[in-house]
Structures are given as structure tokens and as C-alpha cells.
Amino acid sequence: MNRNKIPLEIRFWAKVQKTEGCWLWAGARKGKGYGHIWVGGHMQGAHKVSWKMVHGEIPEGLFVLHSCDNPDCVNPEHLFIGTSQDNSSDMVTKQRQCCGEACYNVKLTKRQVLEIRTSPLINARLAEIYSVSFQQISRIKKGLEWRGVLA
């Protein structure tokens, strides 16, 4: 049967597994585990659709955020509206930001950071050797980056 002939609410809730806490999306997923569903000819985030069905439209420029930090949760009580800054602040508060070698675009290893911190070479030379900016070398030496790596 054509998915457009089945009401969104029926299609949506058929893909939700309710637990005591999170309501887990059992349908299609995209990057980082977020659920998606076809609505009006395009894919929309399942958590956003859940918000809209229960609370109404998402205000312009705002996002639907998870208080439970579970990307496949669509429980409307675990969702809240916030800005991009709110999302970033929540991530930092809950220590979910990537650190060190866990980051996908990291250029240095812990071993290299230790070498930089203990090297007698000037920052400009270290920047050339490790193919990073002078500013990054300076921030590493001052302990402003890679704080968890101690020399």
C-alpha cells in the first residue's frame, strides 16, 4: 500500500517501541542514529515529527533537542526546543563533545602532544613538523587544548 495513503500518525507510532523511559524509533535511521520518516515527499527527523504531532510547529531558527541524549528517542517528554547554542551548551555540560583522538578530524595523537609539550623547539618549527598552525601549538603548550594529556 502507498505510504501516503496511510495517515502519518499511524505510520509513525507503528515504528515506535515504548519503554518506561525512552520511546525508541524502530524505523529508518540516518547518521548518528537519528530516526527518519517520509513526510510530504521528503525525509524528516523522527524526533522532530514527534514534537510537531504533540506540541505543534517548531519555531523558526530553533531545534528539537533531546534531554535524554538518546538520538533514537521520540518520547515527546524527552524533547525540548532550543537554539544551536543551547544544543552546544548541553553537549559540553554533559561532556558529550569529542576529545583528543576520538574526534574524526584530529591531526595529532596523544604521543605527539606530549612531544610538543616537552620539546625545546620554537612553536613555529613545531607547527611545520606536525603540520598544524602556530596557534594550535601555542594552545597545546599553554594547556588550552588537549587538557587531558599531561606531560
C-alpha positions in Angstrom: 0.0 0.0 0.0 1.2 3.5 -0.8 2.7 5.1 2.4 1.0 8.4 1.5 -2.5 6.8 1.9 -1.7 5.7 5.5 -2.0 8.6 7.9 1.3 9.9 9.3 0.3 9.2 12.9 -0.4 5.5 12.2 2.8 5.1 10.2 4.8 7.0 12.8 3.6 5.3 16.0 3.8 1.8 14.4 7.6 2.4 14.3 7.9 3.3 18.0 8.9 0.9 20.8 7.8 2.4 24.1 9.8 1.7 27.2 9.5 3.2 30.7 11.8 6.0 29.6 12.8 6.5 26.0 10.4 5.7 23.2 12.8 4.1 20.6 12.5 4.7 16.9 12.5 1.3 15.1 12.2 2.7 11.6 14.8 4.1 9.2 17.8 5.9 10.5 20.4 8.3 9.2 23.7 9.5 10.6 24.4 9.3 14.3 21.3 7.1 14.9 18.6 9.7 14.4 15.4 8.2 13.1 13.8 9.5 9.9 10.4 9.1 8.3 8.9 10.3 5.0 6.5 13.2 5.4 5.2 15.2 2.4 7.7 13.8 -0.1 10.8 14.2 2.0 12.6 12.7 5.0 12.2 14.4 8.3 13.8 13.6 11.7 11.5 11.3 13.7 12.1 13.3 16.9 11.0 16.5 15.0 7.9 14.7 13.7 7.1 13.5 17.3 7.5 17.1 18.6 5.2 18.5 15.8 2.5 15.9 16.4 2.4 16.6 20.1 3.4 20.3 20.5 2.9 21.9 17.1 5.3 23.6 14.7 9.0 24.1 15.6 9.7 27.9 15.8 11.8 29.3 13.1 15.6 29.1 13.8 15.1 26.6 16.7 15.9 22.9 17.0 14.3 19.9 18.8 16.8 18.7 21.4 16.9 15.5 23.5 17.1 15.8 27.3 17.9 12.0 27.4 20.8 12.3 24.9 19.4 9.3 23.0 19.2 10.1 19.3 16.6 7.4 18.5 14.3 8.5 21.3 11.0 10.1 20.1 9.3 10.4 23.5 7.8 14.0 23.4 8.6 14.3 27.2 12.3 13.9 26.4 12.3 16.6 23.7 12.7 20.3 24.1 13.1 23.3 21.9 16.4 25.2 21.9 18.9 27.2 19.9 22.1 25.9 18.4 23.9 27.4 21.3 21.6 25.6 23.7 22.5 22.3 22.0 26.2 23.0 22.2 26.0 24.1 25.9 24.0 20.9 26.7 26.7 18.8 24.9 29.5 20.4 26.9 27.6 20.3 30.2 27.0 16.6 29.7 30.6 16.0 28.4 29.5 14.6 25.1 31.8 16.6 22.9 34.6 14.6 21.3 38.1 15.0 22.8 41.5 14.2 21.5 42.0 11.2 19.3 38.2 10.4 19.4 37.5 13.4 17.1 37.0 12.4 13.5 39.2 15.2 12.2 42.0 15.1 14.7 45.5 15.8 13.3 47.6 14.9 16.4 48.0 11.8 18.6 48.5 11.9 22.4 52.1 10.9 21.8 52.6 13.9 19.5 51.0 16.2 22.0 53.4 15.0 24.7 56.3 15.5 22.3 55.1 19.1 21.6 54.7 19.9 25.3 58.2 18.7 26.2 60.0 19.9 23.0 62.7 22.7 23.3 61.9 23.7 19.7 60.1 27.0 19.0 56.4 26.9 18.2 56.9 27.9 14.5 59.2 24.9 13.9 56.8 22.5 15.8 54.0 23.8 13.6 56.0 22.8 10.5 56.9 19.4 11.8 53.4 18.4 12.9 51.5 20.2 10.0 49.3 22.3 12.3 49.1 26.0 13.0 51.4 28.0 15.2 48.4 29.0 17.2 47.5 25.3 17.8 51.0 24.6 19.1 50.8 27.6 21.4 47.4 26.5 22.8 48.7 22.9 23.4 51.7 24.2 25.2 49.5 26.5 27.4 47.2 23.6 28.2 44.2 25.2 26.4 44.0 22.2 24.1 44.4 18.5 24.8 43.9 19.2 28.6 43.7 15.5 29.4 47.2 14.8 28.1 49.7 15.8 30.8 53.4 16.0 30.3 
